[in-house]
Amino acid sequence: MSAVQSNTPGRGGRFLRWVAILIVVVAAVVLALHVVFDRETILLDQKTRPGPAANYVGLSDGVTHLERAGQAGRPAVVLVHGATVPMWDWDPQFKPLAAAGFLVVRYDQFGRGLSDRPDGAYDRAFYRRQLGDLIAKLKLGRVHLVGHSFGGAVVVDFAAHHPEAVKSLVLIAPMVNSVKRDAGIKLIRLPLIGGFLLRLIGVNSMVKRAGKLLKNLPEARRYQRLFREQFKVKGTERAILAMFRSDAMRDFRAGYARVGRTLLPVLVIWGERDDDIDQKLLEGAVGSLRQKGAAKVEFKVLPGAGHSPNLAVPKKVNALIVEFLKKADGT
């Protein structure tokens, strides 16, 4: 008697079928959520960019938004903002530094504010090139560089590669090696799901963090609105994702050591209540800067200040910056 062949799938086949169905359902849900939470509705171009045309310059990687204050021919100071807050991070310093006798330039880094969101790797070389292109385009000559948070790491990296273009550095709560609580950044770096996590959770986390940093300022609501609006620009999430996945948010200690060997004058300002920048790492970076010519490196700790002393205690910060820059200029 011959055996009867059954067409009924075994348990293994049924299991694989349910796994396949589950994967399809999960993928569909993820895709739907990704579309639903898409905030990017604005395409930056000549029609949508506000302000005068003089506030925009074309550089090798795209259009950069900037503002200038002060008289031409004065010592040039370039202000470089952090990883997420655009150039209005410098509102309390912009005009006071110009009034103190400097030509002051601030700009939006690519991927932020009203600057372009070009394709490509948002790595150290990319940000270094934007800063170098800007200095050359505006014919600023040797400049004083002032950087806050991630911007501090950017100017350190630039000075490490182009010390001949720099007169001095002012570093406000500068990043040395990512930030203290970088678990979210590590998740965003994950392949496949990183972009989804950034859109679903990461952007909201950034908005909340910015809200805390800005809440005690006179124009807190305006700043919070401006911060949220930049995430409506097409390409912003892609730019942030590329930055977090590149070497831009990694270890800059070698750069600090290279700057220390240049003997450039450096002022470091840090708030003792800073929850983002590790004190020991920063003190180590200051030690690297002081490996030669220690008298040219100043380290000022501001009691009661947090991660953004330039916004929270601007008068103290401005006085320190102006005194340092005039000394560095020999005036």
DRENDO-1510 file (C-alpha; in Angstrom, 1 decimal, always signed):
<recs>
REC; n; res; u; v; w
REC; 1; MET; +0.0; +0.0; +0.0 .
REC; 2; SER; +1.6; +3.3; -1.1 .
REC; 3; ALA; +2.0; +6.3; +1.3 .
REC; 4; VAL; -0.3; +9.2; +0.7 .
REC; 5; GLN; +1.6; +12.5; +0.1 .
REC; 6; SER; +0.1; +15.5; +2.0 .
REC; 7; ASN; +0.1; +19.0; +0.6 .
REC; 8; THR; -0.6; +20.5; +4.1 .
REC; 9; PRO; +2.4; +22.5; +5.3 .
REC; 10; GLY; +4.1; +21.3; +8.4 .
REC; 11; ARG; +4.7; +23.4; +11.5 .
REC; 12; GLY; +7.9; +24.8; +10.2 .
REC; 13; GLY; +6.3; +26.1; +7.0 .
REC; 14; ARG; +3.4; +27.7; +8.9 .
REC; 15; PHE; +5.9; +29.4; +11.3 .
REC; 16; LEU; +7.9; +30.8; +8.4 .
REC; 17; ARG; +4.7; +32.0; +6.8 .
REC; 18; TRP; +3.6; +33.9; +9.9 .
REC; 19; VAL; +7.1; +35.4; +10.4 .
REC; 20; ALA; +7.0; +36.7; +6.8 .
REC; 21; ILE; +3.5; +38.2; +7.4 .
REC; 22; LEU; +4.7; +39.8; +10.6 .
REC; 23; ILE; +7.7; +41.3; +8.9 .
REC; 24; VAL; +5.5; +42.7; +6.1 .
REC; 25; VAL; +3.0; +44.2; +8.6 .
REC; 26; VAL; +5.8; +45.7; +10.8 .
REC; 27; ALA; +7.5; +47.2; +7.7 .
REC; 28; ALA; +4.2; +48.7; +6.5 .
REC; 29; VAL; +3.5; +50.2; +9.9 .
REC; 30; VAL; +7.1; +51.7; +10.1 .
REC; 31; LEU; +6.7; +53.1; +6.6 .
REC; 32; ALA; +3.3; +54.6; +7.4 .
REC; 33; LEU; +4.6; +56.2; +10.6 .
REC; 34; HIS; +7.6; +57.5; +8.7 .
REC; 35; VAL; +5.3; +59.2; +6.3 .
REC; 36; VAL; +2.9; +60.5; +8.9 .
REC; 37; PHE; +5.7; +62.1; +11.0 .
REC; 38; ASP; +7.3; +63.8; +8.0 .
REC; 39; ARG; +7.6; +67.4; +9.0 .
REC; 40; GLU; +9.6; +68.6; +6.0 .
REC; 41; THR; +7.3; +70.8; +3.8 .
REC; 42; ILE; +9.6; +73.7; +2.8 .
REC; 43; LEU; +12.1; +73.8; +0.0 .
REC; 44; LEU; +14.7; +76.5; +0.4 .
REC; 45; ASP; +15.2; +78.7; -2.6 .
REC; 46; GLN; +15.3; +82.3; -3.6 .
REC; 47; LYS; +11.5; +82.6; -3.1 .
REC; 48; THR; +11.3; +81.0; +0.4 .
REC; 49; ARG; +14.5; +82.4; +1.9 .
REC; 50; PRO; +13.7; +85.6; +3.9 .
REC; 51; GLY; +15.9; +88.7; +4.2 .
REC; 52; PRO; +18.2; +90.5; +1.7 .
REC; 53; ALA; +20.2; +88.6; -0.9 .
REC; 54; ALA; +23.4; +89.9; +0.7 .
REC; 55; ASN; +22.8; +87.6; +3.6 .
REC; 56; TYR; +23.3; +84.5; +1.3 .
REC; 57; VAL; +26.5; +83.4; -0.4 .
REC; 58; GLY; +27.2; +80.5; -2.7 .
REC; 59; LEU; +30.1; +78.3; -1.5 .
REC; 60; SER; +31.5; +75.1; -2.9 .
REC; 61; ASP; +28.9; +72.9; -1.2 .
REC; 62; GLY; +25.9; +75.2; -1.5 .
REC; 63; VAL; +24.3; +78.4; -0.3 .
REC; 64; THR; +25.2; +79.6; +3.2 .
REC; 65; HIS; +23.1; +82.0; +5.2 .
REC; 66; LEU; +25.0; +84.7; +7.2 .
REC; 67; GLU; +24.9; +88.1; +8.8 .
REC; 68; ARG; +27.6; +90.7; +9.2 .
REC; 69; ALA; +28.0; +93.6; +11.7 .
REC; 70; GLY; +30.7; +96.1; +12.2 .
REC; 71; GLN; +33.0; +98.0; +9.9 .
REC; 72; ALA; +35.1; +96.5; +7.1 .
REC; 73; GLY; +38.8; +96.6; +7.9 .
REC; 74; ARG; +38.3; +95.9; +11.6 .
REC; 75; PRO; +39.6; +92.6; +13.1 .
REC; 76; ALA; +37.3; +89.8; +11.9 .
REC; 77; VAL; +35.4; +87.5; +14.3 .
REC; 78; VAL; +33.5; +84.5; +13.0 .
REC; 79; LEU; +30.9; +83.0; +15.3 .
REC; 80; VAL; +30.2; +79.2; +14.9 .
REC; 81; HIS; +27.0; +77.8; +16.5 .
REC; 82; GLY; +26.4; +74.3; +17.9 .
REC; 83; ALA; +24.9; +71.1; +16.5 .
REC; 84; THR; +21.3; +72.1; +16.4 .
REC; 85; VAL; +20.6; +75.7; +17.3 .
REC; 86; PRO; +21.3; +78.0; +14.3 .
REC; 87; MET; +23.2; +81.2; +14.2 .
REC; 88; TRP; +20.8; +83.1; +16.4 .
REC; 89; ASP; +22.6; +81.3; +19.1 .
REC; 90; TRP; +24.8; +84.4; +19.0 .
REC; 91; ASP; +22.1; +87.1; +19.3 .
REC; 92; PRO; +23.6; +88.4; +22.6 .
REC; 93; GLN; +27.1; +88.6; +21.2 .
REC; 94; PHE; +26.6; +89.7; +17.6 .
REC; 95; LYS; +26.0; +93.5; +18.0 .
REC; 96; PRO; +28.0; +93.9; +21.2 .
REC; 97; LEU; +31.2; +92.5; +19.6 .
REC; 98; ALA; +30.7; +94.8; +16.6 .
REC; 99; ALA; +30.2; +97.7; +19.0 .
REC; 100; ALA; +33.5; +96.7; +20.6 .
REC; 101; GLY; +35.4; +97.3; +17.4 .
REC; 102; PHE; +35.2; +94.0; +15.5 .
REC; 103; LEU; +33.8; +93.0; +12.1 .
REC; 104; VAL; +31.5; +90.2; +13.2 .
REC; 105; VAL; +30.2; +87.3; +11.0 .
REC; 106; ARG; +27.8; +84.6; +12.0 .
REC; 107; TYR; +26.4; +81.9; +9.7 .
REC; 108; ASP; +24.2; +78.9; +9.6 .
REC; 109; GLN; +26.1; +75.6; +9.2 .
REC; 110; PHE; +24.9; +73.5; +6.4 .
REC; 111; GLY; +21.8; +71.5; +7.4 .
REC; 112; ARG; +20.7; +74.2; +9.9 .
REC; 113; GLY; +18.7; +77.4; +9.8 .
REC; 114; LEU; +18.4; +78.9; +6.3 .
REC; 115; SER; +21.6; +77.4; +4.8 .
REC; 116; ASP; +21.4; +74.6; +2.2 .
REC; 117; ARG; +21.0; +70.9; +3.0 .
REC; 118; PRO; +23.4; +69.4; +0.4 .
REC; 119; ASP; +23.8; +65.7; -0.1 .
REC; 120; GLY; +26.9; +64.1; +1.2 .
REC; 121; ALA; +28.8; +63.3; +4.4 .
REC; 122; TYR; +28.4; +65.8; +7.1 .
REC; 123; ASP; +31.8; +65.1; +8.5 .
REC; 124; ARG; +34.6; +67.2; +9.9 .
REC; 125; ALA; +36.0; +67.9; +6.5 .
REC; 126; PHE; +32.6; +69.1; +5.3 .
REC; 127; TYR; +32.2; +71.7; +8.2 .
REC; 128; ARG; +35.8; +72.7; +7.9 .
REC; 129; ARG; +35.4; +73.4; +4.2 .
REC; 130; GLN; +32.3; +75.5; +4.7 .
REC; 131; LEU; +34.1; +77.7; +7.3 .
REC; 132; GLY; +37.2; +78.0; +5.1 .
REC; 133; ASP; +35.1; +78.8; +2.0 .
REC; 134; LEU; +33.2; +81.5; +3.9 .
REC; 135; ILE; +36.4; +83.2; +5.2 .
REC; 136; ALA; +37.8; +83.2; +1.7 .
REC; 137; LYS; +34.6; +84.3; +0.0 .
REC; 138; LEU; +34.3; +87.3; +2.4 .
REC; 139; LYS; +38.0; +88.1; +2.2 .
REC; 140; LEU; +38.3; +88.2; +6.0 .
REC; 141; GLY; +42.0; +87.4; +6.2 .
REC; 142; ARG; +43.2; +85.9; +9.5 .
REC; 143; VAL; +40.2; +85.6; +11.9 .
REC; 144; HIS; +39.3; +85.1; +15.5 .
REC; 145; LEU; +37.0; +82.1; +15.8 .
REC; 146; VAL; +34.4; +81.8; +18.5 .
REC; 147; GLY; +32.6; +78.4; +18.8 .
REC; 148; HIS; +29.9; +77.1; +21.1 .
REC; 149; SER; +29.4; +73.4; +21.9 .
REC; 150; PHE; +29.8; +71.5; +18.6 .
REC; 151; GLY; +30.9; +74.7; +17.1 .
REC; 152; GLY; +33.8; +74.7; +19.5 .
REC; 153; ALA; +34.9; +71.4; +18.1 .
REC; 154; VAL; +34.5; +72.7; +14.5 .
REC; 155; VAL; +36.8; +75.7; +15.1 .
REC; 156; VAL; +39.3; +73.6; +16.9 .
REC; 157; ASP; +39.4; +71.2; +13.9 .
REC; 158; PHE; +39.7; +74.1; +11.5 .
REC; 159; ALA; +42.5; +75.7; +13.5 .
REC; 160; ALA; +44.3; +72.3; +13.7 .
REC; 161; HIS; +44.3; +72.1; +9.9 .
REC; 162; HIS; +44.7; +75.8; +9.0 .
REC; 163; PRO; +46.5; +77.6; +11.9 .
REC; 164; GLU; +47.8; +80.2; +9.4 .
REC; 165; ALA; +44.2; +81.5; +8.9 .
REC; 166; VAL; +43.5; +81.9; +12.6 .
REC; 167; LYS; +44.4; +84.6; +15.1 .
REC; 168; SER; +42.8; +83.1; +18.2 .
REC; 169; LEU; +40.1; +80.8; +19.5 .
REC; 170; VAL; +37.2; +81.3; +21.9 .
REC; 171; LEU; +35.6; +78.0; +23.0 .
REC; 172; ILE; +32.3; +78.2; +24.9 .
REC; 173; ALA; +31.3; +74.8; +26.4 .
REC; 174; PRO; +33.2; +73.1; +23.5 .
REC; 175; MET; +32.6; +69.5; +22.6 .
REC; 176; VAL; +35.6; +67.2; +23.2 .
REC; 177; ASN; +34.2; +63.7; +22.6 .
REC; 178; SER; +30.4; +63.7; +21.8 .
REC; 179; VAL; +28.3; +64.6; +24.9 .
REC; 180; LYS; +27.6; +63.1; +28.3 .
REC; 181; ARG; +24.3; +61.4; +27.5 .
REC; 182; ASP; +24.7; +60.2; +24.0 .
REC; 183; ALA; +22.6; +57.1; +24.1 .
REC; 184; GLY; +20.1; +58.6; +21.7 .
REC; 185; ILE; +22.9; +59.5; +19.3 .
REC; 186; LYS; +24.1; +55.9; +19.4 .
REC; 187; LEU; +20.6; +54.7; +18.5 .
REC; 188; ILE; +20.4; +57.1; +15.6 .
REC; 189; ARG; +23.6; +55.7; +14.2 .
REC; 190; LEU; +22.1; +52.2; +13.9 .
REC; 191; PRO; +21.6; +51.1; +10.3 .
REC; 192; LEU; +18.1; +50.9; +8.8 .
REC; 193; ILE; +16.1; +52.0; +11.9 .
REC; 194; GLY; +18.3; +55.1; +12.8 .
REC; 195; GLY; +16.4; +57.4; +10.4 .
REC; 196; PHE; +13.1; +56.2; +11.6 .
REC; 197; LEU; +14.1; +56.7; +15.3 .
REC; 198; LEU; +15.3; +60.2; +14.5 .
REC; 199; ARG; +12.0; +61.2; +12.9 .
REC; 200; LEU; +9.8; +59.5; +15.4 .
REC; 201; ILE; +11.7; +60.4; +18.6 .
REC; 202; GLY; +14.9; +62.2; +18.0 .
REC; 203; VAL; +13.6; +65.5; +16.6 .
REC; 204; ASN; +11.1; +65.8; +19.5 .
REC; 205; SER; +13.9; +65.2; +22.0 .
REC; 206; MET; +16.0; +68.0; +20.3 .
REC; 207; VAL; +13.0; +70.4; +20.5 .
REC; 208; LYS; +12.5; +69.6; +24.2 .
REC; 209; ARG; +16.2; +70.0; +24.9 .
REC; 210; ALA; +16.3; +73.3; +23.1 .
REC; 211; GLY; +13.2; +74.4; +25.0 .
REC; 212; LYS; +15.0; +73.8; +28.3 .
REC; 213; LEU; +18.1; +75.7; +27.2 .
REC; 214; LEU; +16.0; +78.7; +26.0 .
REC; 215; LYS; +13.2; +78.9; +28.5 .
REC; 216; ASN; +14.6; +81.6; +30.7 .
REC; 217; LEU; +15.6; +83.9; +27.9 .
REC; 218; PRO; +13.6; +87.2; +27.2 .
REC; 219; GLU; +12.5; +86.0; +23.8 .
REC; 220; ALA; +12.1; +82.3; +24.7 .
REC; 221; ARG; +9.0; +81.7; +22.7 .
REC; 222; ARG; +10.4; +83.3; +19.5 .
REC; 223; TYR; +13.6; +81.2; +19.8 .
REC; 224; GLN; +11.6; +78.0; +20.4 .
REC; 225; ARG; +9.5; +78.7; +17.3 .
REC; 226; LEU; +12.6; +79.4; +15.2 .
REC; 227; PHE; +14.1; +76.2; +16.4 .
REC; 228; ARG; +11.1; +74.1; +15.5 .
REC; 229; GLU; +10.7; +75.8; +12.1 .
REC; 230; GLN; +14.1; +74.6; +10.8 .
REC; 231; PHE; +12.9; +71.0; +10.9 .
REC; 232; LYS; +10.3; +71.9; +8.3 .
REC; 233; VAL; +13.0; +72.5; +5.7 .
REC; 234; LYS; +13.5; +69.5; +3.3 .
REC; 235; GLY; +16.7; +67.7; +4.0 .
REC; 236; THR; +17.1; +68.7; +7.6 .
REC; 237; GLU; +16.6; +65.1; +9.1 .
REC; 238; ARG; +19.0; +63.7; +6.4 .
REC; 239; ALA; +21.6; +66.3; +7.3 .
REC; 240; ILE; +21.3; +65.6; +11.1 .
REC; 241; LEU; +21.4; +61.8; +10.5 .
REC; 242; ALA; +24.6; +62.2; +8.3 .
REC; 243; MET; +26.2; +64.4; +11.0 .
REC; 244; PHE; +25.6; +61.9; +13.8 .
REC; 245; ARG; +26.8; +59.0; +11.7 .
REC; 246; SER; +30.0; +60.8; +10.6 .
REC; 247; ASP; +33.2; +61.6; +12.6 .
REC; 248; ALA; +31.7; +65.0; +13.4 .
REC; 249; MET; +30.4; +63.9; +16.7 .
REC; 250; ARG; +33.3; +61.8; +17.8 .
REC; 251; ASP; +36.6; +62.3; +19.6 .
REC; 252; PHE; +38.4; +65.6; +18.9 .
REC; 253; ARG; +41.2; +65.3; +21.5 .
REC; 254; ALA; +43.8; +64.9; +18.8 .
REC; 255; GLY; +42.7; +68.2; +17.4 .
REC; 256; TYR; +43.0; +70.0; +20.7 .
REC; 257; ALA; +46.6; +68.6; +21.0 .
REC; 258; ARG; +47.4; +69.9; +17.5 .
REC; 259; VAL; +46.1; +73.3; +18.3 .
REC; 260; GLY; +48.2; +73.3; +21.5 .
REC; 261; ARG; +51.3; +72.9; +19.4 .
REC; 262; THR; +50.4; +75.9; +17.2 .
REC; 263; LEU; +50.7; +78.3; +20.3 .
REC; 264; LEU; +47.5; +80.1; +19.2 .
REC; 265; PRO; +45.8; +82.1; +22.0 .
REC; 266; VAL; +42.8; +80.3; +23.3 .
REC; 267; LEU; +40.0; +81.2; +25.8 .
REC; 268; VAL; +37.8; +78.4; +27.1 .
REC; 269; ILE; +34.6; +79.3; +28.9 .
REC; 270; TRP; +32.5; +76.6; +30.7 .
REC; 271; GLY; +29.5; +76.7; +33.0 .
REC; 272; GLU; +29.8; +74.6; +36.1 .
REC; 273; ARG; +26.3; +73.3; +35.7 .
REC; 274; ASP; +26.8; +72.1; +32.1 .
REC; 275; ASP; +25.0; +68.7; +31.7 .
REC; 276; ASP; +26.4; +68.1; +28.2 .
REC; 277; ILE; +30.2; +68.6; +28.3 .
REC; 278; ASP; +32.1; +66.3; +30.6 .
REC; 279; GLN; +34.3; +68.3; +33.0 .
REC; 280; LYS; +37.2; +65.9; +33.1 .
REC; 281; LEU; +37.3; +65.6; +29.3 .
REC; 282; LEU; +37.3; +69.4; +29.0 .
REC; 283; GLU; +40.0; +69.8; +31.6 .
REC; 284; GLY; +42.1; +67.2; +29.6 .
REC; 285; ALA; +41.6; +69.2; +26.4 .
REC; 286; VAL; +42.6; +72.4; +28.2 .
REC; 287; GLY; +45.7; +70.5; +29.3 .
REC; 288; SER; +46.5; +69.6; +25.7 .
REC; 289; LEU; +46.1; +73.2; +24.6 .
REC; 290; ARG; +48.5; +74.2; +27.4 .
REC; 291; GLN; +51.3; +71.8; +26.4 .
REC; 292; LYS; +53.2; +74.8; +25.2 .
REC; 293; GLY; +52.8; +78.5; +25.8 .
REC; 294; ALA; +50.5; +78.0; +28.8 .
REC; 295; ALA; +50.1; +81.8; +29.3 .
REC; 296; LYS; +48.2; +82.0; +26.1 .
REC; 297; VAL; +45.4; +79.6; +27.2 .
REC; 298; GLU; +42.8; +80.9; +29.6 .
REC; 299; PHE; +40.1; +78.7; +31.3 .
REC; 300; LYS; +37.2; +80.5; +32.8 .
REC; 301; VAL; +34.5; +78.6; +34.9 .
REC; 302; LEU; +31.2; +80.4; +35.3 .
REC; 303; PRO; +29.4; +79.5; +38.6 .
REC; 304; GLY; +25.7; +78.7; +38.2 .
REC; 305; ALA; +25.9; +78.7; +34.3 .
REC; 306; GLY; +24.9; +75.7; +32.2 .
REC; 307; HIS; +25.6; +74.6; +28.7 .
REC; 308; SER; +24.8; +78.0; +27.0 .
REC; 309; PRO; +26.4; +80.7; +29.1 .
REC; 310; ASN; +26.5; +82.9; +26.0 .
REC; 311; LEU; +22.7; +83.0; +26.2 .
REC; 312; ALA; +22.2; +82.7; +30.0 .
REC; 313; VAL; +24.8; +85.2; +31.2 .
REC; 314; PRO; +25.7; +87.2; +28.1 .
REC; 315; LYS; +27.2; +90.2; +29.8 .
REC; 316; LYS; +29.8; +88.1; +31.6 .
REC; 317; VAL; +30.6; +86.1; +28.5 .
REC; 318; ASN; +30.8; +89.3; +26.3 .
REC; 319; ALA; +33.2; +91.0; +28.7 .
REC; 320; LEU; +35.5; +87.9; +28.8 .
REC; 321; ILE; +35.4; +87.6; +24.9 .
REC; 322; VAL; +36.1; +91.3; +24.3 .
REC; 323; GLU; +38.9; +91.5; +26.8 .
REC; 324; PHE; +40.5; +88.3; +25.3 .
REC; 325; LEU; +40.2; +89.3; +21.7 .
REC; 326; LYS; +41.7; +92.8; +22.2 .
REC; 327; LYS; +44.6; +91.2; +24.1 .
REC; 328; ALA; +45.0; +88.7; +21.2 .
REC; 329; ASP; +45.0; +91.6; +18.7 .
REC; 330; GLY; +47.4; +93.6; +20.8 .
REC; 331; THR; +45.0; +96.5; +21.3 .
</recs>
